[in-house]
Amino acid sequence: MGLEQKLIIGFNATFVHPGRFYLGGFSDMAHDNYYYVFLCFVYIFTVVGNVLLILIIFLIKTLHTPKYLIVFNMALTDLCGSTALIPKLLDTFLFDRRCILYEACLSYMFFVLFFASIQSWTLVIMAYDRFIAICFPLRYHSIVTKTSIAAMLAFEWVLITTIVASTVGLIDHLSFCGSFVVKSFFCDHGPVFYLACNDTSLNRIMAYVALVSFICIPLILIAFTYSYVCISIALSRIASGEERLKALKTCTSHVILVAVFFLPLVGTNIAAVASYIHPNARIINSTLTYTIPALLNPIIYALKTEEVMNAVNKLWKKKTFINTA
């Protein structure tokens, strides 16, 4: 492709890095411009929804609770993750600027993977919050405190930063002497290190570590530590049908978020291993996995909940009263 290369001399080793990569996603896809316009609208509504949710939680003091500290973290993650991915994706494919500098490619990879991983583990913390709320309602406020949730979120950010930075950083220890075409819609980790012509064993190990850490373990924790079995038992002990329905609603929205985030991701990987899946179909499914949850999260989990709407109505009535006084 005529892309320049550069030599990087490290400790007892020399690495050959390309000046640029070429993003080869969405090849020969009919009417692809309609899909990019769709993603543009998805991004606009994602920004509006998540910024609105962040402002609501920030301005309304009654929402300064552990539960909405988690929701605030989710909204911030969704906003940053969508901003890291969609604008660059549109610039790359809608305006046909498919070449990306090597250093920019690694930065792109880091931020997309980082915020997707934060989203995955935030769903785990949400599951923990709902588990305590349903199974131990009388002890909820003593167990789930703002301090404990803030500590969990801080640990999550530090741990994920370490793992993702290590995973991306190991790309620098590879040499690229063949094709520079990344067969993905962004600088994804696997499609990039597959292009290397030296030993990639460490990169493969880190890819498996990331897969287990950000997909497998969160799913297992949500399924078992959240313990829907325990929740079912707790619900069965509630005599009142109205109270049982109210308790069930506290976890329904979270189950929807988990399904929206994980099912397309797991489904695509299983389909890719078990049978042939067209590259464009895989890429479209992957882009929707990265973008649609961020659009739906503020709607499903917060903006349609009675607690948030009541708080917004009170704030609105208070401001209306002050303006008319």
VEXVEX-717665 format. One record per residue (C-alpha): x, y, z; residue number from 1. Coordinates in nm, 3 decimals, padded with zeros to 5 digits. Layout:
[atom [X, Y, Z], NUM];
...
//
This chain:
[atom [00.000, 00.000, 00.000], 1];
[atom [00.304, 00.221, -00.003], 2];
[atom [00.276, 00.310, 00.366], 3];
[atom [00.599, 00.415, 00.531], 4];
[atom [00.771, 00.213, 00.805], 5];
[atom [00.996, 00.314, 01.092], 6];
[atom [01.248, 00.130, 01.306], 7];
[atom [01.210, 00.138, 01.685], 8];
[atom [01.519, 00.027, 01.876], 9];
[atom [01.447, -00.110, 02.224], 10];
[atom [01.643, -00.312, 02.478], 11];
[atom [01.833, -00.571, 02.271], 12];
[atom [01.561, -00.564, 02.006], 13];
[atom [01.457, -00.368, 01.701], 14];
[atom [01.090, -00.333, 01.604], 15];
[atom [00.948, -00.229, 01.269], 16];
[atom [00.636, -00.014, 01.301], 17];
[atom [00.425, 00.118, 01.015], 18];
[atom [00.375, 00.492, 00.990], 19];
[atom [00.005, 00.425, 00.931], 20];
[atom [-00.254, 00.149, 00.935], 21];
[atom [-00.539, 00.117, 00.688], 22];
[atom [-00.883, 00.038, 00.833], 23];
[atom [-01.045, -00.210, 00.596], 24];
[atom [-01.388, -00.251, 00.759], 25];
[atom [-01.719, -00.219, 00.569], 26];
[atom [-01.576, -00.334, 00.236], 27];
[atom [-01.813, -00.347, -00.064], 28];
[atom [-02.124, -00.289, 00.148], 29];
[atom [-02.424, -00.164, -00.051], 30];
[atom [-02.586, 00.160, 00.068], 31];
[atom [-02.334, 00.191, 00.350], 32];
[atom [-02.389, 00.569, 00.373], 33];
[atom [-02.735, 00.505, 00.521], 34];
[atom [-02.576, 00.303, 00.799], 35];
[atom [-02.329, 00.581, 00.876], 36];
[atom [-02.611, 00.836, 00.892], 37];
[atom [-02.794, 00.600, 01.128], 38];
[atom [-02.483, 00.585, 01.351], 39];
[atom [-02.466, 00.965, 01.344], 40];
[atom [-02.820, 00.989, 01.483], 41];
[atom [-02.740, 00.717, 01.739], 42];
[atom [-02.446, 00.927, 01.859], 43];
[atom [-02.651, 01.248, 01.880], 44];
[atom [-02.926, 01.081, 02.088], 45];
[atom [-02.665, 00.902, 02.300], 46];
[atom [-02.496, 01.232, 02.387], 47];
[atom [-02.828, 01.406, 02.460], 48];
[atom [-02.961, 01.119, 02.674], 49];
[atom [-02.647, 01.065, 02.879], 50];
[atom [-02.568, 01.435, 02.928], 51];
[atom [-02.929, 01.486, 03.043], 52];
[atom [-02.899, 01.195, 03.287], 53];
[atom [-02.566, 01.322, 03.423], 54];
[atom [-02.713, 01.669, 03.479], 55];
[atom [-03.025, 01.529, 03.648], 56];
[atom [-02.819, 01.320, 03.892], 57];
[atom [-02.581, 01.609, 03.956], 58];
[atom [-02.853, 01.872, 04.016], 59];
[atom [-03.107, 01.670, 04.218], 60];
[atom [-02.975, 01.601, 04.567], 61];
[atom [-03.226, 01.323, 04.637], 62];
[atom [-03.047, 01.120, 04.368], 63];
[atom [-02.710, 01.151, 04.541], 64];
[atom [-02.734, 00.786, 04.650], 65];
[atom [-02.510, 00.480, 04.597], 66];
[atom [-02.742, 00.345, 04.328], 67];
[atom [-02.729, 00.665, 04.124], 68];
[atom [-02.356, 00.697, 04.177], 69];
[atom [-02.334, 00.375, 03.974], 70];
[atom [-02.581, 00.510, 03.717], 71];
[atom [-02.377, 00.834, 03.693], 72];
[atom [-02.064, 00.626, 03.626], 73];
[atom [-02.250, 00.429, 03.359], 74];
[atom [-02.377, 00.746, 03.188], 75];
[atom [-02.029, 00.902, 03.191], 76];
[atom [-01.878, 00.581, 03.053], 77];
[atom [-02.142, 00.559, 02.778], 78];
[atom [-02.083, 00.921, 02.681], 79];
[atom [-01.703, 00.885, 02.669], 80];
[atom [-01.712, 00.544, 02.498], 81];
[atom [-01.945, 00.663, 02.221], 82];
[atom [-01.735, 00.977, 02.173], 83];
[atom [-01.418, 00.767, 02.149], 84];
[atom [-01.566, 00.543, 01.880], 85];
[atom [-01.843, 00.692, 01.665], 86];
[atom [-01.702, 01.031, 01.549], 87];
[atom [-01.376, 00.866, 01.436], 88];
[atom [-01.569, 00.579, 01.275], 89];
[atom [-01.780, 00.827, 01.074], 90];
[atom [-01.473, 01.028, 00.975], 91];
[atom [-01.299, 00.708, 00.862], 92];
[atom [-01.571, 00.549, 00.652], 93];
[atom [-01.822, 00.823, 00.566], 94];
[atom [-01.546, 01.056, 00.442], 95];
[atom [-01.315, 00.773, 00.329], 96];
[atom [-01.019, 00.866, 00.551], 97];
[atom [-00.916, 00.510, 00.623], 98];
[atom [-00.547, 00.569, 00.694], 99];
[atom [-00.465, 00.626, 01.061], 100];
[atom [-00.128, 00.705, 01.219], 101];
[atom [00.030, 00.423, 01.419], 102];
[atom [00.027, 00.618, 01.747], 103];
[atom [-00.331, 00.736, 01.688], 104];
[atom [-00.434, 00.376, 01.619], 105];
[atom [-00.302, 00.262, 01.959], 106];
[atom [-00.477, 00.552, 02.135], 107];
[atom [-00.799, 00.468, 01.949], 108];
[atom [-00.766, 00.104, 02.057], 109];
[atom [-00.704, 00.195, 02.421], 110];
[atom [-01.001, 00.426, 02.469], 111];
[atom [-01.256, 00.208, 02.288], 112];
[atom [-01.154, -00.107, 02.478], 113];
[atom [-01.120, 00.083, 02.806], 114];
[atom [-01.470, 00.231, 02.810], 115];
[atom [-01.630, -00.093, 02.686], 116];
[atom [-01.459, -00.276, 02.974], 117];
[atom [-01.572, -00.013, 03.226], 118];
[atom [-01.928, -00.058, 03.101], 119];
[atom [-01.904, -00.435, 03.148], 120];
[atom [-01.786, -00.411, 03.509], 121];
[atom [-02.030, -00.132, 03.594], 122];
[atom [-02.307, -00.378, 03.508], 123];
[atom [-02.153, -00.613, 03.767], 124];
[atom [-02.163, -00.342, 04.034], 125];
[atom [-02.524, -00.267, 03.938], 126];
[atom [-02.601, -00.637, 03.983], 127];
[atom [-02.444, -00.629, 04.329], 128];
[atom [-02.654, -00.325, 04.422], 129];
[atom [-02.980, -00.492, 04.307], 130];
[atom [-02.886, -00.820, 04.477], 131];
[atom [-02.843, -00.652, 04.816], 132];
[atom [-03.157, -00.440, 04.766], 133];
[atom [-03.376, -00.747, 04.705], 134];
[atom [-03.217, -01.016, 04.924], 135];
[atom [-03.116, -00.798, 05.220], 136];
[atom [-03.352, -00.497, 05.210], 137];
[atom [-03.324, -00.419, 05.583], 138];
[atom [-02.943, -00.407, 05.569], 139];
[atom [-02.920, -00.236, 05.227], 140];
[atom [-02.830, 00.113, 05.355], 141];
[atom [-02.563, -00.021, 05.590], 142];
[atom [-02.401, -00.244, 05.325], 143];
[atom [-02.435, -00.033, 05.010], 144];
[atom [-02.295, 00.308, 05.102], 145];
[atom [-02.158, 00.586, 04.887], 146];
[atom [-01.812, 00.512, 05.026], 147];
[atom [-01.825, 00.141, 04.938], 148];
[atom [-01.961, 00.205, 04.587], 149];
[atom [-01.704, 00.482, 04.524], 150];
[atom [-01.428, 00.242, 04.632], 151];
[atom [-01.559, -00.029, 04.395], 152];
[atom [-01.578, 00.215, 04.104], 153];
[atom [-01.230, 00.352, 04.175], 154];
[atom [-01.086, -00.001, 04.193], 155];
[atom [-01.265, -00.086, 03.867], 156];
[atom [-01.111, 00.214, 03.686], 157];
[atom [-00.759, 00.146, 03.818], 158];
[atom [-00.767, -00.229, 03.742], 159];
[atom [-00.911, -00.185, 03.392], 160];
[atom [-00.665, 00.095, 03.313], 161];
[atom [-00.379, -00.139, 03.409], 162];
[atom [-00.502, -00.437, 03.205], 163];
[atom [-00.598, -00.240, 02.893], 164];
[atom [-00.280, -00.027, 02.901], 165];
[atom [-00.068, -00.345, 02.929], 166];
[atom [-00.261, -00.510, 02.646], 167];
[atom [-00.224, -00.211, 02.414], 168];
[atom [00.133, -00.139, 02.523], 169];
[atom [00.251, -00.484, 02.413], 170];
[atom [00.161, -00.391, 02.053], 171];
[atom [00.469, -00.167, 02.062], 172];
[atom [00.684, -00.479, 02.094], 173];
[atom [00.569, -00.617, 01.760], 174];
[atom [00.713, -00.576, 01.413], 175];
[atom [00.489, -00.524, 01.112], 176];
[atom [00.647, -00.626, 00.785], 177];
[atom [00.353, -00.746, 00.576], 178];
[atom [00.003, -00.607, 00.527], 179];
[atom [-00.104, -00.293, 00.715], 180];
[atom [-00.476, -00.345, 00.649], 181];
[atom [-00.669, -00.381, 00.976], 182];
[atom [-00.978, -00.592, 00.902], 183];
[atom [-01.208, -00.413, 01.143], 184];
[atom [-01.405, -00.090, 01.184], 185];
[atom [-01.155, 00.046, 01.440], 186];
[atom [-00.806, -00.039, 01.560], 187];
[atom [-00.921, -00.354, 01.738], 188];
[atom [-00.660, -00.547, 01.933], 189];
[atom [-00.688, -00.884, 01.757], 190];
[atom [-00.695, -00.761, 01.396], 191];
[atom [-00.391, -00.539, 01.469], 192];
[atom [-00.160, -00.790, 01.638], 193];
[atom [-00.253, -01.057, 01.379], 194];
[atom [-00.064, -00.840, 01.127], 195];
[atom [00.266, -00.875, 01.315], 196];
[atom [00.546, -01.089, 01.173], 197];
[atom [00.732, -01.167, 01.498], 198];
[atom [00.631, -01.361, 01.812], 199];
[atom [00.280, -01.264, 01.930], 200];
[atom [00.245, -01.516, 02.214], 201];
[atom [00.234, -01.245, 02.486], 202];
[atom [-00.028, -01.054, 02.289], 203];
[atom [-00.240, -01.367, 02.257], 204];
[atom [-00.214, -01.429, 02.630], 205];
[atom [-00.322, -01.072, 02.705], 206];
[atom [-00.609, -01.107, 02.456], 207];
[atom [-00.732, -01.412, 02.650], 208];
[atom [-00.682, -01.229, 02.981], 209];
[atom [-00.889, -00.938, 02.852], 210];
[atom [-01.160, -01.172, 02.717], 211];
[atom [-01.188, -01.354, 03.050], 212];
[atom [-01.165, -01.035, 03.257], 213];
[atom [-01.414, -00.822, 03.065], 214];
[atom [-01.666, -01.074, 02.928], 215];
[atom [-01.649, -01.412, 03.102], 216];
[atom [-01.598, -01.308, 03.465], 217];
[atom [-01.859, -01.025, 03.455], 218];
[atom [-02.116, -01.264, 03.303], 219];
[atom [-02.043, -01.530, 03.565], 220];
[atom [-02.062, -01.278, 03.850], 221];
[atom [-02.389, -01.135, 03.721], 222];
[atom [-02.539, -01.483, 03.677], 223];
[atom [-02.423, -01.632, 04.009], 224];
[atom [-02.305, -01.363, 04.251], 225];
[atom [-02.612, -01.159, 04.161], 226];
[atom [-02.782, -01.494, 04.221], 227];
[atom [-03.117, -01.479, 04.050], 228];
[atom [-03.191, -01.804, 04.236], 229];
[atom [-03.157, -01.618, 04.566], 230];
[atom [-03.367, -01.333, 04.430], 231];
[atom [-03.639, -01.579, 04.324], 232];
[atom [-03.639, -01.728, 04.672], 233];
[atom [-03.658, -01.381, 04.827], 234];
[atom [-03.946, -01.286, 04.597], 235];
[atom [-04.134, -01.604, 04.683], 236];
[atom [-04.123, -01.505, 05.050], 237];
[atom [-04.301, -01.177, 04.981], 238];
[atom [-04.667, -01.234, 05.052], 239];
[atom [-04.807, -00.928, 04.875], 240];
[atom [-04.830, -00.952, 04.496], 241];
[atom [-04.783, -00.575, 04.469], 242];
[atom [-04.467, -00.583, 04.679], 243];
[atom [-04.338, -00.880, 04.478], 244];
[atom [-04.395, -00.690, 04.153], 245];
[atom [-04.220, -00.383, 04.293], 246];
[atom [-03.920, -00.593, 04.397], 247];
[atom [-03.909, -00.764, 04.059], 248];
[atom [-03.902, -00.430, 03.878], 249];
[atom [-03.582, -00.335, 04.063], 250];
[atom [-03.383, -00.594, 03.867], 251];
[atom [-03.578, -00.612, 03.539], 252];
[atom [-03.414, -00.302, 03.393], 253];
[atom [-03.071, -00.436, 03.483], 254];
[atom [-03.142, -00.771, 03.316], 255];
[atom [-03.239, -00.584, 02.997], 256];
[atom [-02.913, -00.386, 03.005], 257];
[atom [-02.709, -00.704, 03.053], 258];
[atom [-02.889, -00.872, 02.762], 259];
[atom [-02.846, -00.570, 02.531], 260];
[atom [-02.474, -00.547, 02.609], 261];
[atom [-02.364, -00.911, 02.628], 262];
[atom [-02.592, -01.112, 02.396], 263];
[atom [-02.477, -00.955, 02.064], 264];
[atom [-02.114, -00.974, 02.179], 265];
[atom [-02.133, -01.340, 02.285], 266];
[atom [-02.354, -01.431, 01.987], 267];
[atom [-02.109, -01.286, 01.735], 268];
[atom [-01.812, -01.467, 01.889], 269];
[atom [-01.998, -01.800, 01.902], 270];
[atom [-02.116, -01.761, 01.541], 271];
[atom [-01.762, -01.674, 01.428], 272];
[atom [-01.623, -01.989, 01.592], 273];
[atom [-01.905, -02.232, 01.511], 274];
[atom [-01.974, -02.129, 01.151], 275];
[atom [-01.894, -01.873, 00.882], 276];
[atom [-02.024, -01.522, 00.932], 277];
[atom [-01.981, -01.257, 00.663], 278];
[atom [-01.721, -00.993, 00.768], 279];
[atom [-01.966, -00.707, 00.709], 280];
[atom [-02.234, -00.880, 00.918], 281];
[atom [-01.981, -00.932, 01.198], 282];
[atom [-01.865, -00.571, 01.180], 283];
[atom [-02.221, -00.431, 01.178], 284];
[atom [-02.313, -00.647, 01.477], 285];
[atom [-01.996, -00.537, 01.660], 286];
[atom [-02.060, -00.167, 01.596], 287];
[atom [-02.416, -00.203, 01.725], 288];
[atom [-02.283, -00.384, 02.035], 289];
[atom [-02.052, -00.089, 02.107], 290];
[atom [-02.310, 00.183, 02.032], 291];
[atom [-02.670, 00.075, 02.103], 292];
[atom [-02.631, -00.003, 02.478], 293];
[atom [-02.499, 00.351, 02.536], 294];
[atom [-02.812, 00.484, 02.365], 295];
[atom [-03.057, 00.264, 02.557], 296];
[atom [-02.898, 00.272, 02.904], 297];
[atom [-03.027, 00.616, 03.012], 298];
[atom [-03.375, 00.531, 02.881], 299];
[atom [-03.408, 00.181, 03.028], 300];
[atom [-03.234, 00.225, 03.361], 301];
[atom [-03.300, 00.583, 03.464], 302];
[atom [-03.509, 00.823, 03.257], 303];
[atom [-03.815, 00.593, 03.260], 304];
[atom [-03.793, 00.501, 03.630], 305];
[atom [-04.050, 00.651, 03.865], 306];
[atom [-03.783, 00.767, 04.109], 307];
[atom [-03.603, 00.982, 03.851], 308];
[atom [-03.922, 01.124, 03.697], 309];
[atom [-04.059, 01.222, 04.040], 310];
[atom [-03.733, 01.397, 04.124], 311];
[atom [-03.737, 01.582, 03.788], 312];
[atom [-04.101, 01.688, 03.840], 313];
[atom [-04.022, 01.823, 04.187], 314];
[atom [-03.725, 02.019, 04.051], 315];
[atom [-03.938, 02.155, 03.766], 316];
[atom [-04.222, 02.260, 04.001], 317];
[atom [-03.973, 02.423, 04.237], 318];
[atom [-03.813, 02.629, 03.957], 319];
[atom [-04.157, 02.719, 03.816], 320];
[atom [-04.270, 02.837, 04.159], 321];
[atom [-03.955, 03.049, 04.204], 322];
[atom [-03.999, 03.207, 03.858], 323];
[atom [-04.365, 03.293, 03.920], 324];
[atom [-04.310, 03.422, 04.274], 325];
//
